[in-house]
Structures are given as C-alpha cells and as structure tokens.
Amino acid sequence: MYVFTIPAVVLFVMFVIIPFVRGIFLSATNWNGYSQHYKITGIKNYSRLFTDPNVRRALLNTLIYGCGSTLLQNVAGLVFALYLNKKFIGRTLGRTIIYLPVMIAPLIMGYVMYFFFTLGGAMNDIRSLFNQVPLDWLADGKRGVIIMTLINSWQFAGISMVIYLAGLQGIPSMYYEAAEIDGVYGWKLFTNVTFPLLAPALTSSVVINLIGGLKLFDIIMALTSGGPGYDSHSLSTLVNRTYFGSENGGYASAIGLFAFVLIGIISYFATTALNRYQEAMS
C-alpha cells in the first residue's frame, strides 16, 4: 500500500526538502546567485537583516498585505455567504460572479488592474468626469500598498465565501428553530447561533487567507515591482529584487528563510488562537 506513496515522497524530497536545506546553507554565504565560487560568511547575512531599512519596510508591508487582506476577505466573504445562502432566483449566478476573480491568475489580475490605476487608466477617467486632475495612483508607496491590499482582498474574497457557505449549510436547522421559539432574531441570532457555529469555517478561512496575504508576490510585481524604490515591496518580492537585481543570492536566501519562519510563526499562533475559540464554541 505504501509503495504508491514513494513517487510523491521522492518528488517532495527533490523539489522541497533538498532546495530548502540548500537554501539554509546558501544563506550563510556571499554567493552572488550565479558563480560556482563563494565564501561562507556565517550569520553575517542574518545580522544585516536587522539593520536593513529595506527589509524593515518590506516586513511592515508584508504584515499589512497579510493582516489587511485577511480581515477584508473574511468580512466580505462572510457577508456574501450570508446573503447568497438565502433562496432566491439568481443566487447561483451571484456565487459564480463573486468567485470568478479567483480563477484568474494573480499576475494577470495585476496587469489588468494596472490599466485601471495608470495615468491614462479608468480611475483617472472617472476623476476627469468630476474635473479632477489625473493622479499617478501607484507613484506613492503607501497608497500603492493600500491599493494592492484591496485588489488582493477583492480577488480572493470568493474563497472565503465558499468556505463560509459550506459552514452555513452544515449548521443543523434545529438550532434556528429553537432560537425562533425563544424569540431570537436578526443580529442576536447571528451573534449567538450562526457565528459561533461557523468557528471551524472561520479557522480555515483566516489561516488560508493569512498565508496567502503574507506571501503576496504576483500582484506586486505586476503593478509596481516593489516601487517606487523599495516602498511597496513584500518580503517575497524583496527576495526576487535582491537575487536578480542586486545579484546577492546569499542575502536573498536569508531573507527568504526569514519570511518562511515569520509566516510559520504567525500561522501557528493564529491557528492556535482560532482552535481555542472553536473549542470554546463547541
């Protein structure tokens, strides 16, 4: 029986374990990403992480992308799920429309959105209707971070919607019948019955969205490539910039491992907290 797992294990070792171990080793060198010759520098690359302003900026942006997208995606997904869980004509079409952006590759979505926010894009066409001067939306790093967080949230809100729909449809009707007998309706019904019973769906949705937001890459590369300067970089795009732009493979490996550990720690604590909430609600 276990023989059939051998191909999967071999592929996992070849394309995950070995590159990961190799990355740990290279993070302790001054490898430029191309040469066969390099020197071991110990923890020099990791020491540089704590003094590099570009890493600090990318770290802050990564937390904004991750936490901001998670919050917006879950709020929007839950609202959509509550509405589209009702029986009415066209609800299947509504679910399809909301989920449709998920099916578009993030890189393609980024290029599409670029033509909305460029100087000659749709957003400035709307501003011109109100006699407003064109605005270079992505020229400011802080504004660019907010825009990309919103785009990522909008694109993947459909995933949260599907998860919450599954959770809503798994709630036994007897709980609602008992609540109606007790005269519980509206907001009280949601806070005392629906939301506590959605705890498993909440855990799944938050963790999936959080990991996706923390490793955001495609949309950033399509819209700003991390610019202007380093102002809108995430840790993922900074690894790309450091490796290919600065030809510093050793330092890029250190940043990548730092991002991996950061995402792992945040995901662990988020999962632990949500599991405790789920146990308290059960």
C-alpha positions in Angstrom: 0.0 0.0 0.0 2.8 2.4 1.0 4.6 1.7 -2.3 2.2 4.1 -4.1 3.4 7.0 -1.9 7.0 6.6 -3.0 6.8 8.8 -6.1 5.2 11.6 -4.1 7.8 11.3 -1.4 10.6 11.3 -3.9 9.2 14.4 -5.6 8.7 16.1 -2.3 12.3 15.4 -1.2 13.7 16.5 -4.6 11.8 19.7 -5.0 11.1 20.8 -1.4 13.4 19.3 1.2 16.7 19.4 -0.8 16.2 23.0 -2.1 15.2 24.1 1.5 18.3 22.6 3.0 20.4 24.1 0.2 18.8 27.5 0.9 19.8 27.3 4.5 23.4 26.6 3.5 23.5 29.4 0.9 22.1 31.9 3.4 25.4 31.6 5.2 27.5 32.5 2.2 28.2 35.5 0.0 27.0 33.7 -3.2 26.0 36.1 -6.0 23.4 33.7 -7.4 25.5 32.6 -10.5 29.1 31.9 -9.7 30.3 28.5 -8.6 32.7 30.2 -6.1 31.6 31.7 -2.8 32.7 32.0 0.7 30.9 31.1 4.0 30.1 34.2 5.9 28.3 32.7 8.9 25.5 34.8 10.3 26.6 38.0 8.5 23.5 37.9 6.3 21.2 37.4 9.2 22.8 40.3 11.2 22.3 42.5 8.2 18.5 41.7 8.2 18.0 43.6 11.5 19.7 46.8 10.2 18.5 46.9 6.6 15.8 49.6 6.2 14.5 47.9 3.0 13.8 44.7 5.0 12.0 46.6 7.7 9.9 48.3 5.1 9.1 45.0 3.3 8.3 43.4 6.7 5.8 46.1 7.5 4.2 45.9 4.1 4.1 42.1 4.4 2.1 42.4 7.6 -0.2 44.9 6.0 -0.8 42.7 3.0 -1.4 39.7 5.2 -3.5 41.1 8.0 -5.3 43.6 5.9 -6.3 41.1 3.2 -7.3 38.6 5.8 -9.6 41.0 7.5 -11.2 42.3 4.3 -11.6 38.9 2.7 -13.3 37.4 5.7 -15.7 40.2 6.2 -16.6 40.4 2.6 -16.7 36.6 2.2 -19.0 36.2 5.2 -21.4 39.0 4.1 -21.6 37.4 0.6 -22.1 33.9 2.1 -24.9 35.1 4.4 -26.7 36.8 1.5 -26.2 34.1 -1.1 -27.2 31.3 1.3 -30.7 32.5 1.0 -33.1 31.0 -1.5 -33.8 33.4 -4.4 -33.6 33.4 -8.2 -30.1 34.2 -9.4 -28.1 33.1 -6.3 -26.1 30.6 -8.3 -25.2 33.3 -10.8 -24.2 35.6 -7.9 -21.9 33.0 -6.4 -20.3 32.4 -9.8 -19.7 36.2 -10.3 -18.1 36.6 -6.9 -15.9 33.5 -7.2 -14.9 34.3 -10.8 -11.9 36.5 -9.9 -10.3 33.6 -8.0 -10.0 31.7 -11.3 -7.8 34.5 -12.8 -4.1 34.1 -12.3 -2.9 36.8 -9.8 -0.2 38.0 -12.2 -2.9 38.5 -14.9 -5.1 40.3 -12.4 -2.3 42.6 -11.6 -1.7 43.5 -15.2 -5.4 44.1 -15.7 -5.6 46.4 -12.6 -2.5 48.3 -13.8 -4.6 49.7 -16.6 -7.1 50.9 -14.0 -4.6 52.8 -12.0 -2.1 54.1 -14.6 -2.1 57.8 -15.5 -4.3 57.1 -18.6 -6.4 54.4 -16.8 -10.0 54.0 -15.9 -9.7 55.6 -12.4 -8.4 58.8 -13.9 -11.2 58.7 -16.5 -13.6 58.7 -13.6 -11.8 61.6 -11.9 -12.0 63.6 -15.2 -15.8 63.4 -15.0 -15.6 65.5 -11.8 -13.0 67.9 -13.3 -10.2 66.3 -11.2 -6.6 66.3 -12.4 -5.1 62.8 -13.3 -3.4 61.1 -10.3 -0.5 58.7 -10.5 -2.0 56.2 -8.1 1.0 53.9 -7.8 3.6 56.7 -7.5 3.2 56.8 -3.7 4.4 53.6 -1.9 1.9 53.8 0.9 -1.1 54.4 -1.4 0.2 51.5 -3.6 0.3 49.1 -0.6 -3.3 50.0 0.2 -4.4 49.6 -3.4 -2.7 46.2 -3.8 -4.2 45.0 -0.4 -7.7 46.0 -1.7 -7.1 44.2 -5.1 -5.9 41.1 -3.4 -8.9 41.1 -1.0 -11.4 41.6 -3.8 -9.9 38.8 -5.9 -9.9 36.2 -3.2 -13.0 37.1 -1.2 -14.7 34.3 -3.2 -12.6 31.7 -1.4 -13.9 32.9 2.0 -17.4 33.0 0.6 -17.2 29.3 -0.5 -15.8 28.3 2.9 -18.5 30.2 4.8 -21.2 28.9 2.6 -20.1 25.3 3.4 -20.2 26.2 7.1 -23.6 27.8 6.9 -25.1 24.8 5.0 -23.6 22.5 7.6 -25.5 24.1 10.5 -28.5 22.0 11.6 -31.8 23.8 11.2 -32.9 22.7 14.7 -30.7 25.5 16.2 -32.6 28.1 14.2 -35.9 26.6 15.1 -35.0 26.6 18.8 -33.9 30.2 18.5 -37.2 31.3 16.9 -39.1 29.6 19.7 -37.1 31.7 22.1 -37.8 34.8 20.1 -34.2 35.3 18.9 -33.9 37.1 15.5 -31.7 39.3 13.5 -28.3 40.4 14.9 -28.8 38.3 18.1 -29.4 35.2 16.0 -26.2 35.8 14.1 -24.0 36.5 17.2 -25.4 33.8 19.4 -26.1 31.0 16.9 -24.7 31.5 13.4 -21.3 32.9 14.1 -20.3 30.5 17.0 -21.2 27.6 14.8 -19.1 29.0 12.0 -15.9 28.7 14.1 -14.5 25.8 12.0 -15.1 27.7 8.8 -13.6 30.8 10.3 -10.4 29.0 11.3 -10.0 27.6 7.7 -10.7 30.9 6.0 -8.5 33.0 8.2 -5.5 30.7 8.0 -5.7 30.3 4.2 -6.1 34.0 3.6 -3.4 34.9 6.1 -0.8 32.7 4.5 -1.8 33.9 1.0 -1.5 37.6 2.0 1.8 37.2 3.8 3.4 35.7 0.7 1.9 38.1 -1.7 4.0 38.4 -4.8 2.3 38.3 -8.2 0.1 41.4 -7.9 3.0 43.5 -6.5 5.3 42.5 -9.4 2.6 43.3 -12.0 1.6 46.7 -10.5 4.8 48.3 -9.0 7.6 45.7 -9.0 8.0 46.8 -5.4 8.5 50.5 -6.3 8.8 53.4 -6.2 12.2 52.4 -4.8 11.5 49.7 -2.2 8.3 51.3 -0.8 5.8 48.6 -1.8 8.0 45.5 -1.6 6.8 42.5 0.4 9.4 40.1 1.7 8.7 37.8 -1.2 9.3 40.4 -3.9 12.3 41.7 -2.0 13.9 38.2 -2.3 13.4 38.5 -6.1 14.8 42.0 -6.2 17.9 41.0 -4.0 18.6 37.9 -6.1 18.1 39.2 -9.6 18.5 42.9 -9.1 21.4 43.0 -6.7 22.9 39.6 -7.6 23.1 38.7 -3.9 21.9 35.1 -3.7 23.2 34.5 -0.2 21.4 37.5 1.3 18.2 36.7 -0.8 18.3 33.2 0.8 18.5 34.7 4.3 15.5 37.0 3.5 13.6 34.0 2.1 14.2 31.9 5.2 13.3 34.8 7.5 10.0 35.2 5.5 9.4 31.4 5.9 9.9 31.5 9.6 7.8 34.6 10.0 4.8 33.1 8.1 5.2 29.9 10.1 5.1 31.6 13.4 2.2 33.9 12.6 0.2 31.0 11.1 0.9 28.8 14.2 -0.3 31.4 16.7 -3.3 32.3 14.5 -4.3 28.6 14.2 -3.8 28.0 17.9 -6.0 31.0 18.9 -8.7 30.1 16.5 -8.7 26.4 17.6 -9.2 27.6 21.2 -12.1 29.8 20.1 -13.5 26.8 18.2 -13.2 24.6 21.2 -14.9 27.2 23.4 -17.8 27.5 21.0 -18.3 23.7 20.7 
